Amino acid sequence: MGRREPTERAGPRVGNGMTTNPHAEHEELLAAAVGKAVQETGAQSGSVFLRSVDRRSIVLAATCGTPPSLLGRWRLIPVNSPIPVAVAYRSGRTVHLADADETMRRYPQLAVALPYAFGSASVPVRAGPERLGALAVVWAAAPGHPGLSRARLRHLRTIANRLGSALRCHGDSVECGTGTVPVEVSAPPARAVRVGLFDWQLDTGAVVADDELCAIFGFAPDAFDGRADTLASRLHPGDRAALRAAARAAATDGRVLARQLRIRAGEGYRDVELWGRVPETPGREARAHLVGGVLDAGAGTTAVTAVERLRDGLFSLDPDGRTTYANRSLERLLGVPGGELAGRCPWEVLPWLSDPAFEDRHRAAMVSQQPTAFLARRPPDQWLAFSLHPDAQGVTGRVVPTQPPQPPAGQAGPAVAFGQQTGPGPAGNRSAPPAAGAPPEDGAAPARLGAIYHVLQLGSALTEAVTTGEVCEVVAHQLLPAFGGQHLAIHVIDEGRLHLLFHTGHRGLLPHGPEGEPLDAPLPGPQVLVSGVPRFIESGQELTGGGPAGPVTDAGAWACLPLIASNRPVGTCVLGFDEPQRFTAEVRSSLTALGGLIAQALERARLYDTKSALAHGLQNALLPHRLPELPGIRITGRYLPGTSGMNIGGDWYDVIPTTDGVALVIGDVEGHSVAAAGTMGQLRSAVKAFATAGHSPGAVLAGTNRLLTDLDPGLLASCCYIRIEPDTDRALAVSAGHCPPLLRHPEGTAEVLDLASGPLLGVDDGSTYPETGVDLPPGSILALYTDGLVEERGCDIGLGIDRLRASLAHAPAGSLEELADRLLGRARSSPLRSDDTALLLTRYR
């Protein structure tokens, strides 16, 4: 009888009239792209993020090689987060981090949450100029790893661009909702099992077998003659008769045939499993044959038998950390039946392994792809040594009894425990936190690693927030995407009442009362603040009958967090959801811990705001509120505080009418502090006193210098003083180490005035300051400024002065006010000004 492929081997065929599933095609595009990115870059895992519906975050849409739980549970990432994949989406540029050292240097927040030895590359997913998301790949990388080559980075960008074009051409919206379940693409496993299929005609002895079954029995496909006796000749003699009898009994009674057989392998035999059944076809002929398969686990069965003989505990975990195998010795060492471990993470089953450090060891092994080890104490006093050996498909673990760790030399008492990295780890061994030695005495379950990640992430972001407004913005940008919320409100206590400080989303969907609600109001906000206990409202129905709750509906959920810093109530934070939510224990613990961080940051920011307001009040009081109006002269001034630090400095300007003209003054006291502002006020008063007394420009600065030296505030100052004499079209200028003035001529050219300069004020009480004559043609514009307008980090100040000169020459000069605003435009647009800026423009007519 000829050999042919059984019909069961044929794959499904799609007819031309088959209706396609757009959602399935969308998932196939994502799966194909992330799989190809991992393959072509040689990375161990990859992820695709697509923008959210509200565009505030990017949502994990597909992964390959590593489950989302191992990457810090970043299912939603705020768009403005300082995380490489978010930066790639936001900026449209590639972010390439070769190893752990570069990651720590450039993106410390990522290194805090994932302190393991890996490198990454993130590229935007585009459809033309439109950015739809980002694609990232990750690889194991010890310090010094070169990262991806230019060619591989180019391939990665090409894959991302093709994905973006395909998604846009697909027609459907590419936005992901907060409930999107990511497509997971498994890394290709090594082939460990073979399955051959057959159709056995019992009455004639004919067998139809596929190529795999022939190979299992040791025949070339073309050499098999299609007879059952030929296959039986490869079996152990003791299995032949029993197999025929069992097959006929199964056919007669309609039972499933299941037998373990021994097939000849070289000089010996190996075990296989045979399964067969009667086809579900009516008629007598159906009972005359069986269809089924032969499963050859290779060395798997023998290996399992050998592993079960060992005294060491051996186990296998999938990439998520769930147990897929545990031998009997492990059950004995851990004191738990294997059935309880199957399909669950060990740290979820065993209380003494529930410390997050143990979960982190599994994550460290998977992300870094390096072996790792740690000790743990099984109560009451048995110590066990765990070693983990990872690959892309999961982790193989070994557990052996060991002696208690010894304390360091000179330290009394037993050691708590320790962890170690047995393979090359990240820089500074950041991936080796000490393992806990025993469960908490009070039996309370420690926070899960996901909860700790949220705390680390928000805490790291809050360190960069200074003002209350910045704190609120950070909280909104971190909290809403991380937990899928849509609304946020922060109230603070002022004079015994709660006042709204910040809100985003629809305020009407948050449980609140009127503005300035008292702390004894029967509302969720005041109640949690008085009790100090968060309240998690999973649906609007929970508020029914609980007193007034403001304009809320039956739909939605809320997490009301008390903000308490140093045992003192600060306010409340309310996180709102459009749909009812189930707040798991992990979410509750995360939000509770985050409430403490928010309270501390908010209290610190409110104190900063108070001090800043006082400092700005002092500075504003010292600067001139109105410049004098003088015949033939138009004057305008500008002051721009820095955007870092206290936002207060020692820059000042003034216009002083004198008996023989008008004096223009600009100066800069070093430093950014209240002391600098106070010194500035003293200098301004001194200059004004000397000028109105009729002293020459040089004498004015000399006298001011002596005064500053006598005061000895520990600060130096620069100053430029110009006295204009209207009747002569001349001016006398003097400088104490200050930036040179600029002069725009009536025809539109501008020059840098070269003034003879004396030393800074406060250096030497005997310093003199030479005067320089300056011609002022009618219609000319004189510009005095401080270094904050022309100085940039890493650039020569001369380039900044020349750039300002060019701007003064080419800017429209019809309105002096507009000209001042235009010259300050570059400084205003800078988000991080390290210095304050003063500008004084004078048009001479």
Protein Blocks (a to p, Z undefined) as FASTA:
>chain_A
ZZdddfklpccdddfklccdfklmmmmmmmmmmmmmmmmnopabdcdddddfkopaccdf
bdehiafklnoopabccfklccfklmmmmnopacddfblmlmmmmmmmlmmmmcccdddd
dddddehjbcfbdcdddddddehiabjafklmmmmmmmmmmmmmmmmmnopafbdcfklc
cdddddddddfbdcddddddfknopacddfklmmmnopafklpgoiaklmmmmpcfklmm
mmmmmmmmmmmnopacdddddddehjbccddddddddddbedjklmmpccdddddehjmm
mmmmmmmmpmbdcddddfkopafbdcfklmmmnopafklmgopafklmmmklmpfklmmm
mmmmmmnopacdddddddfkbccdddddddfkbccddddddddddddehiacjdfbdcdd
fbdcdehilmlccddfbdcfklpacddfklmmmmmmmmmmmmmpmblmlmmmmmmmmmmm
mnopabdcddddeehiacdfbdedjfklpccddehiafkbccfklmmmmnopacddfbfk
lmgonapebjadfedcdddddddeehiafbdcddddfbdcdddfklmmmmmmmmmmmmmm
mmmmmmmmmmmmmmmmmmmmmpcfbdcddehiacdddddddfehjlpafbdcdddddfkb
ccddddddedjdfklmmmmmmmmmmmmmmmmnopafklmmmmmmmmmmmnonopacdddd
ddddfknopacdddehiacdddddfkopacdddddddddehiamkbccddddddddehia
cddddfklmgcehiafklmmmmmmmmmmmpcckbmklmmmmmmmmmmmpmbdfbdcdddd
dddZZ
